[in-house]
Amino acid sequence: MLLPTKVCIFAPVHISTDVRVYQKEAKALASAGYSVVLLARKDEEQEGDAVQGQLIVEGVPRYKSRFQRFLLQPLMLRKILRTKASIIHLHNPDTLPLGFLLKLMGKTVIYDTHEDFTQRILMREWIPGKLRKVIAKAVGQLEAWAGRVFDASIATQVDVALRLGAKSIVLENAPITRGELIERAYAHSLEVPKAAEFRLIYVGTIGRTRGLLQMVKAMEYVNQIFPARLWLIGPVHDQAGMEEAKARSGWKHVDYMGSLPQERAFAYIIQSDVGLITIQDIGDHSKTSPNKIFEYQRFGIPFIASDFAAWRKKVGHVGSGVFVNQEDVMEITQMITLLHDLPQLAKEMGQKGMAFTVNEYNWEMESEKLIRLYQTLSETNQTWVRGVAQ
């Protein structure tokens, strides 16, 4: 009798509660019968299910600097090997050097990238300007080699999957629509008081490239018409932009909540009237899978989003929100006002979004592609093991 295939998901840059890494991929694999060890930053205890059946979560040292990511590579390799996993699922380009070493050791390796890092690196202000193109090109080349050498690659964008080669699949950031995470979100929503004002929300990384200044300015304009407040939830990646936002008069209408566990962030979405995702057209933003739109849809609130062609193609037909010029504060203000003044329209949009995610586009359906990939790799491994045994 063959034991369940053991999998190590290695995501040292991500927190151990990360939605895609933990809530989606790790849980889906464990539910499918794989024995999964997740190695990630364990900043806090998992709520309710730190160990769930076949899924074990172990912490890795938190990087104190970007340079330390590479200094700790030998320690990370040791932690991976101690799991005795036959399939290693690596996240983000930082882990690529380990992936090549693991292939030399005979491991089955999957590379999983959530963004187009050849574009994201060009936005990294901490990298000297002249080096950004060089590093971006080097990362792109490493990813291309990984696409050929590794056993499979996973991307969220079609363009990235094509660059990674024939062994890659697109695994989109479709929303989770049922299960323990959703149940906890609704339970926590009872603890969030329903505001007297019209309530907007933005959940995600916070900074100028994510539309922070436009959102704060829109809150100033909106409050000249009717009372409204904005919940701002997520990590700050642009401290200078945050300080600039706080200095603006619209900031007094903002409630900054910091980073929250996913179920608590969802709880605030449930109690909101409109979700914002007016990120700027920089890097690969216009080609990303609009994860936050899907989450707003799942919990039945309309969205106001950047008018990107890829986003319109993905969700425009649903009729669950509106698209705006992400740089035009007056247009953002007008759309907020429209949804405030037409509550029945806003309600119908929210209902359409929820129906779309629950019935047509969700992680429960998308995860089947991940399971099929693992079944193929597991069968290959088992065939090889039987051949050796004979």
Secondary structure, 3 states (H helix, E strand, C coil): CCCCCEEEEEEEEEECCCHHHHHHHHHHHHHCCCEEEEEEECCCCCCCCCEECCEEEEECCCCCCCCHHHHCHHHHHHHHHHCCCCEEEEECHHHHHHHHHHHHCCCEEEEEECCCHHHHHHHCCCCCHHHHHHHHHHHHHHHHHHHHHCCEEEECCHHHHHHHCCCEEECCCCCCCCCHHHHHHHHHHCCCCCCCCEEEEEECCECHHHCHHHHHHHHHHHCCCCCEEEEEECCECCHHHHHHHHCCHHHHHEEEEECCCHHHHHHHHHCCCEEEECCCCCCCHHHCCCHHHHHHHHCCCCEEEECCHHHHHHHHHHCCEEEECCCCHHHHHHHHHHHHHCHHHHHHHHHHHHHHHHHCCCHHHHHHHHHHHHHHHHHHHHHHHHHHHC
